[in-house]
Amino acid sequence: MIDSHCHLADEKFAADLDAVIQRAKEAGLERAMVILEGGNPKEAEQAARVQALWPEARVSIGVHPHQAHEFADSPARAAAVVGDQLTATPDARAVGEIGLDYHYDFSPRDVQQAVFRAQVRLARERRLPIVIHTREADADTLAILREEGGGDVKGVLHCFTGDRALAEAGLALGFYVSFAGILTFPKAEELRAVARVVPQDRLLIETDSPFLAPVPHRGKRNEPAWVPRVAETLAGLHGVAPEAMAERTTANFHALFRP
């Protein structure tokens, strides 16, 4: 089993990182994809600790839309920073998380779009998959993926909370759809309906930890050891055994990220 998206380099894990990773291994996880903020030296330092404790872990590096404003003067500089860090990080396998967030709008929308475009172009040049964050920005996200990806860039719509139309559009572009702990929430029936129609060979599971802990851990700091709850829920929606869903999503991870 693989947690396809977690933030183990977050300071919230600094004090007990070794115990968190040990619990993940005991829960049956083969590895995790650790998401790093491009140009963040503290996260890079903690990611090195993760690698020492869990050599099978892999990383993805990108400038999140919340930080896009830091590159307002030169969106191309965001791609340059990420590109340099990718080159210096042997365990990097993807660009992300990148995208658009019109819910919080921590960065101006035109800046978000320019920084997003620059990083999609980087991924296309490097022939790397991308990890997409999109919130209340579906039309613009899809437009940029079509325009800059050119059909060559694949990736994942991470922590999916969108509707069926977004899922189908992403699938048409060759993307995978990843579900997190929100899938287990009592009021998430509409999301579960979408999860039922995503083909099994395009499914991924994640925690997005330290955020969005699944039931019955909701409200606590999330961690990779709890991703089996997502797999179990997804398995029930597709009428297969949890072990089969764990194997399927693991194979999907390998197919996309080639770890």
HELIX and SHEET records of a PDB file:
HELIX    1   1 GLU A   11  PHE A   13  5                                   3    
HELIX    2   2 LEU A   17  GLU A   26  1                                  10    
HELIX    3   3 PRO A   41  LEU A   53  1                                  13    
HELIX    4   4 PRO A   65  PHE A   71  5                                   7    
HELIX    5   5 PRO A   75  THR A   87  1                                  13    
HELIX    6   6 ARG A  109  ARG A  126  1                                  18    
HELIX    7   7 ASP A  138  GLY A  149  1                                  12    
HELIX    8   8 ARG A  164  ALA A  172  1                                   9    
HELIX    9   9 GLY A  181  THR A  184  5                                   4    
HELIX   10  10 GLU A  189  VAL A  197  1                                   9    
HELIX   11  11 GLN A  200  ARG A  202  5                                   3    
HELIX   12  12 PRO A  224  TRP A  226  5                                   3    
HELIX   13  13 VAL A  227  HIS A  238  1                                  12    
HELIX   14  14 PRO A  242  PHE A  257  1                                  16    
SHEET    1   A 8 ILE A   2  CYS A   6  0                                        
SHEET    2   A 8 ARG A  31  GLU A  37  1                                        
SHEET    3   A 8 ARG A  58  GLY A  62  1                                        
SHEET    4   A 8 ALA A  92  ASP A 101  1                                        
SHEET    5   A 8 ILE A 130  ARG A 135  1                                        
SHEET    6   A 8 GLY A 155  LEU A 157  1                                        
SHEET    7   A 8 TYR A 176  PHE A 179  1                                        
SHEET    8   A 8 LEU A 203  ILE A 205  1                                        
END                                                                             
